[in-house]
Amino acid sequence: MFAASATIAAFAQMLLKKSAMEKHDSVLREYLNWKVIVGYGLMFLGMLLALFGYTKGVQVKSGSVMESIGIVEVAVLSALFFKEKLTKKKVAGIVLIIAGILIFNLA
């Protein structure tokens, strides 16, 4: 549930960044275009999925740790879609996040 929530939120962030990188005719079109509307809709959907997970008995401490996988997904998707470099520091951060998730969930 939380992995799906984080993945949906990561794709929402990609849409919002894509829209922010584009030139718009007006301020209104900058905020009212399909990428922004769908991006915020996906963010809302991700939030609903996370809330649903919490109502099914997942503790807040566990849910927030599981949702941190979204940080990793955003870094990877940014590298794929926007050709952003995965620097040594980013890779080290990704490894630490994944290690932290594994340690927390296995402990």
trRosetta pair geometry for C-beta under 8 A, 3 or more apart (Angstrom, degrees):
i j d omega theta_ij theta_ji phi_ij phi_ji
1 4 6.0 -58 -154 34 25 109
1 5 6.5 26 149 -19 62 108
1 49 5.9 -172 -176 170 80 93
1 50 7.5 138 141 -101 96 36
1 52 6.6 -133 -162 92 131 97
1 53 3.8 157 118 -88 138 112
1 56 7.2 151 -35 39 169 141
1 58 7.3 -149 67 -26 133 149
2 5 5.2 -48 -145 36 38 117
2 6 6.2 38 155 -18 67 103
2 49 7.7 163 -95 128 33 101
2 50 6.2 63 -115 -113 74 78
2 53 5.4 94 -57 -139 81 176
2 58 7.2 -179 -43 174 120 168
2 63 5.6 -172 -93 -147 139 71
2 66 3.9 74 100 114 148 123
2 67 5.2 -97 -174 -66 109 71
2 69 7.8 111 126 27 95 115
3 6 5.8 -54 -147 38 31 109
3 7 6.2 32 153 -20 64 108
3 66 6.7 -80 -54 171 69 103
3 69 6.0 -10 -119 66 76 151
4 7 5.7 -55 -144 37 30 112
4 8 6.3 31 157 -19 65 106
4 46 7.9 -164 124 -123 66 74
4 49 5.7 -111 98 176 104 155
5 8 6.0 -55 -148 36 27 110
5 9 6.4 24 154 -15 62 109
5 46 4.5 109 -164 -165 67 76
5 47 7.4 110 -156 -65 112 18
5 49 4.0 -165 -83 91 95 116
5 50 4.3 108 -154 -56 162 84
5 53 7.0 -91 -24 -9 140 134
5 67 6.4 -44 94 -113 116 97
5 70 7.9 -63 109 -65 72 124
6 9 5.7 -57 -147 40 31 111
6 10 6.3 36 152 -25 65 104
6 46 7.2 116 -63 -157 17 122
6 66 7.5 -142 -27 135 133 71
6 67 5.1 170 -74 -150 109 58
6 68 7.7 -34 -115 48 143 13
6 69 4.9 103 113 74 164 88
6 70 3.4 -133 -161 -61 96 93
6 73 6.2 137 140 14 99 140
7 10 5.6 -50 -147 31 32 114
7 11 6.7 27 156 -13 64 102
7 70 7.3 -134 -53 -103 31 79
7 73 5.9 -149 -107 -137 60 166
8 11 6.0 -57 -152 38 31 106
8 12 6.4 36 148 -23 64 106
8 42 5.2 -156 172 -178 90 94
8 43 7.9 172 128 -87 93 26
8 45 5.6 -101 165 96 149 105
8 46 4.0 -173 88 -78 112 98
8 49 6.8 112 25 16 145 145
9 12 5.3 -51 -148 34 35 118
9 13 6.5 38 153 -21 65 101
9 42 7.1 169 -93 133 34 94
9 43 5.9 67 -122 -118 78 64
9 46 4.0 143 -54 173 87 173
9 47 7.9 92 -82 -46 114 66
9 70 5.3 -8 79 -136 118 140
10 13 5.7 -51 -153 32 32 112
10 14 6.8 36 148 -21 62 101
10 70 5.2 -163 -58 -153 98 79
10 73 3.8 -64 -96 113 166 120
10 74 4.9 -140 -134 -67 94 69
10 77 5.7 138 159 3 111 147
11 14 5.4 -47 -151 30 39 116
11 15 6.7 40 151 -18 66 100
11 42 6.1 -94 89 171 95 158
11 77 7.2 -148 -88 -134 55 162
12 15 5.8 -54 -154 35 34 111
12 16 6.4 31 151 -16 67 107
12 38 7.8 -152 -122 126 76 67
12 39 4.6 115 -166 -161 74 64
12 40 7.2 116 -165 -68 120 18
12 41 7.9 -162 -117 66 115 52
12 42 3.6 -166 -80 90 106 116
12 43 4.5 163 157 -54 162 75
12 46 6.6 -111 -5 -9 139 134
13 16 5.6 -54 -144 39 34 111
13 17 6.2 33 157 -19 67 106
13 39 7.4 113 -68 -157 17 110
13 74 5.6 -13 81 -117 149 113
13 77 8.0 118 79 83 101 138
14 17 5.9 -56 -146 38 28 108
14 18 6.2 33 154 -22 63 107
14 74 7.7 -165 -55 -131 82 70
14 77 5.3 -86 -74 145 129 132
14 78 7.4 -153 -102 -76 89 61
14 81 5.7 66 -153 51 122 164
14 82 8.0 -155 -140 -29 87 108
15 18 5.6 -54 -147 34 30 114
15 19 6.5 28 155 -16 64 105
15 35 4.7 -167 179 -168 91 84
15 36 7.6 -177 136 -74 100 26
15 38 5.8 -100 179 90 162 100
15 39 3.8 -160 92 -80 116 101
15 42 7.1 110 24 24 140 139
16 19 5.8 -55 -150 37 31 111
16 20 6.3 31 152 -20 65 107
16 35 7.0 164 -84 144 31 95
16 36 6.4 74 -114 -114 72 62
16 39 4.1 139 -56 180 83 157
16 40 7.6 90 -81 -51 114 68
17 20 5.5 -54 -145 37 34 112
17 21 6.3 34 155 -22 66 106
17 78 7.7 -4 80 -108 170 95
17 82 7.0 -51 125 -65 134 145
18 21 5.9 -58 -151 33 28 111
18 22 6.9 28 152 -24 61 107
18 35 5.7 -118 85 -159 105 148
18 81 7.5 -66 -73 152 111 131
19 22 5.9 -58 -155 27 35 112
19 30 7.7 123 159 -169 101 57
19 33 6.1 168 -136 72 121 122
19 35 3.8 178 -64 96 113 129
19 36 5.1 -178 151 -54 173 82
19 39 6.9 -112 3 -15 134 145
21 82 8.0 176 -53 -122 161 117
22 35 8.0 113 15 33 137 153
24 27 7.6 110 102 -91 126 18
24 29 4.6 -177 -176 99 112 100
24 30 4.0 176 58 -77 160 73
24 33 7.1 -133 -115 -34 123 138
25 29 5.1 41 50 36 87 152
26 29 4.8 93 54 11 79 98
26 30 6.9 -127 100 -12 45 87
27 30 5.3 -48 -152 25 35 121
27 31 6.9 10 159 0 65 105
28 31 6.6 -75 -158 46 28 92
28 32 5.6 -23 166 26 70 118
29 32 6.2 -71 -114 63 30 80
29 33 5.8 53 -180 -58 68 103
30 33 7.3 -44 -153 -8 10 113
30 36 7.8 79 144 -42 46 151
31 36 5.8 -148 -162 142 40 169
32 36 6.9 -88 -90 69 15 131
32 37 7.0 43 -150 -54 51 109
33 36 5.4 86 56 14 72 102
33 37 7.0 -151 91 -4 31 95
34 37 5.7 -60 -140 43 32 109
34 38 5.7 25 165 -13 70 112
35 38 6.2 -56 -138 44 24 104
35 39 5.8 31 157 -26 61 113
36 39 5.5 -54 -142 36 26 116
36 40 6.4 19 162 -11 63 105
37 40 6.3 -58 -149 40 25 102
37 41 6.2 29 151 -20 61 111
38 41 5.3 -55 -145 39 33 117
38 42 6.2 35 155 -20 67 103
39 42 5.9 -55 -150 35 27 108
39 43 6.6 30 150 -20 62 103
40 43 5.3 -46 -146 33 39 116
40 44 6.4 42 152 -21 66 101
41 44 5.7 -53 -152 34 32 112
41 45 6.4 33 149 -19 65 105
42 45 5.4 -51 -145 37 36 114
42 46 6.3 40 154 -21 66 103
43 46 5.7 -53 -150 35 30 113
43 47 6.5 32 151 -20 63 105
44 47 5.6 -54 -151 35 32 113
44 48 6.5 33 151 -20 65 104
45 48 5.6 -52 -149 34 33 112
45 49 6.5 35 152 -19 65 103
46 49 5.7 -52 -150 34 33 112
46 50 6.5 32 152 -18 65 104
47 50 5.7 -54 -150 36 33 111
47 51 6.3 32 152 -17 66 106
48 51 5.7 -54 -146 38 32 111
48 52 6.2 38 152 -23 65 105
49 52 5.5 -52 -148 34 31 115
49 53 6.5 37 151 -22 63 102
50 53 5.6 -51 -153 32 34 114
50 54 6.7 33 150 -18 64 102
50 63 6.6 109 -163 -180 91 123
50 67 6.5 28 -115 -90 126 131
51 54 5.6 -52 -151 35 36 111
51 55 6.5 34 151 -19 66 103
52 55 5.7 -55 -150 35 33 110
52 56 6.6 29 152 -18 64 107
53 56 5.8 -61 -152 36 32 109
53 58 4.8 -10 154 21 90 142
53 63 6.0 142 112 -118 123 119
54 58 5.6 -84 -99 65 41 92
54 60 6.9 33 -125 -83 116 68
54 63 5.9 -18 -79 -64 88 165
58 62 5.6 -121 -175 84 88 116
58 63 4.8 100 131 -65 121 103
58 66 7.9 -62 -172 23 140 142
59 62 4.7 84 63 11 87 104
59 63 6.8 -161 89 -9 41 90
60 63 5.7 -57 -140 39 31 111
60 64 6.2 27 165 -18 66 108
61 64 6.5 -55 -145 35 23 106
61 65 6.8 22 156 -16 58 110
62 65 5.9 -61 -154 37 32 110
62 66 6.3 26 155 -16 68 110
62 104 7.6 167 -120 146 63 114
62 105 7.6 91 -145 -99 95 77
63 66 5.8 -59 -146 39 31 108
63 67 6.2 30 157 -20 67 108
64 67 5.7 -52 -143 36 32 113
64 68 7.0 49 152 -37 59 94
65 68 5.9 -42 -163 9 35 117
65 100 7.3 -134 -153 134 103 96
65 101 6.0 152 161 -117 94 69
65 104 4.8 -112 -170 111 157 161
65 105 7.2 -176 118 -53 132 85
66 69 6.6 -25 176 -5 50 109
66 101 6.9 98 -103 -143 45 110
66 105 7.6 81 -80 -76 90 121
67 70 5.8 -12 171 -4 67 115
68 71 5.6 -20 -177 9 67 114
68 72 7.8 67 136 -9 68 94
68 97 5.8 -148 140 -161 113 109
68 100 7.5 -36 96 92 151 121
68 101 6.5 -159 72 -75 110 108
69 72 5.4 -49 -164 35 54 114
69 73 6.3 55 140 -22 75 104
69 97 7.4 147 -100 145 43 118
69 98 7.9 66 -112 -96 82 70
69 101 6.4 51 -67 -91 90 160
70 73 5.4 -53 -144 38 37 114
70 74 6.2 41 156 -23 69 102
71 74 5.9 -50 -148 32 29 111
71 75 6.7 29 152 -17 61 105
71 93 7.9 -92 141 142 123 112
71 94 8.0 -163 115 -103 92 67
71 97 5.9 -144 78 -124 122 162
72 75 5.9 -57 -154 35 32 111
72 76 6.4 24 154 -13 67 109
72 94 5.1 101 -122 -138 92 91
72 97 5.6 -164 -57 91 106 140
72 98 6.5 72 -87 -58 152 92
73 76 5.8 -59 -146 41 32 107
73 77 5.9 27 159 -15 68 111
74 77 5.9 -56 -138 43 27 107
74 78 6.0 32 159 -23 63 108
75 78 5.9 -55 -147 34 25 112
75 79 6.7 26 154 -19 60 105
75 86 6.7 87 163 -112 104 95
75 90 5.6 167 -153 -176 134 117
75 93 7.8 164 -75 87 161 114
75 94 6.0 -128 75 -77 154 117
76 79 5.8 -55 -154 34 32 112
76 80 6.5 26 151 -15 66 108
76 86 7.8 21 -99 -86 52 130
76 94 7.9 96 -50 -121 92 144
77 80 5.6 -57 -145 40 35 110
77 81 5.7 5 168 4 73 114
78 81 6.6 -62 -124 51 23 90
78 82 5.1 -35 -165 41 64 117
78 84 4.3 -16 143 33 101 135
79 82 7.5 -37 -72 58 9 74
79 83 7.1 28 -166 -135 43 18
79 84 5.4 -89 -86 68 51 76
79 85 7.2 50 -116 -141 94 9
79 86 5.1 -5 -92 -44 142 100
85 90 7.9 153 116 20 67 143
86 90 5.1 -126 -158 88 62 129
86 91 5.6 80 156 -59 103 91
86 94 7.9 -17 -158 -10 115 143
87 90 4.8 99 51 6 73 100
87 91 7.0 -139 96 -2 39 87
88 91 5.7 -55 -146 39 32 110
88 92 6.2 34 154 -20 66 106
89 92 5.6 -52 -145 37 30 112
89 93 6.3 34 153 -20 63 106
90 93 5.5 -54 -149 36 32 113
90 94 6.3 34 152 -21 65 104
91 94 5.6 -50 -147 35 33 113
91 95 6.4 34 153 -19 64 104
92 95 5.7 -53 -149 36 32 112
92 96 6.4 30 153 -17 64 107
93 96 5.7 -56 -147 38 31 110
93 97 6.3 33 154 -21 66 104
94 97 5.7 -52 -147 34 30 111
94 98 6.4 25 157 -14 65 106
95 98 6.0 -58 -148 40 29 107
95 99 6.1 29 154 -18 65 109
96 99 5.6 -54 -142 40 30 112
96 100 6.1 34 156 -22 65 107
97 100 5.7 -56 -149 36 28 113
97 101 6.4 29 153 -19 64 104
98 101 5.7 -51 -148 34 33 112
98 102 6.4 31 154 -16 65 107
99 102 5.8 -57 -148 40 31 110
99 103 6.1 29 156 -18 67 108
100 103 5.8 -53 -141 38 29 109
100 104 6.1 28 160 -18 64 109
101 104 6.0 -58 -146 38 25 109
101 105 6.1 12 161 -9 64 114
102 105 6.1 -65 -141 44 25 102
102 106 5.8 11 165 -10 65 118
103 106 6.2 -66 -137 44 23 102
103 107 5.9 26 164 -29 63 114
104 107 6.1 -58 -144 28 22 111
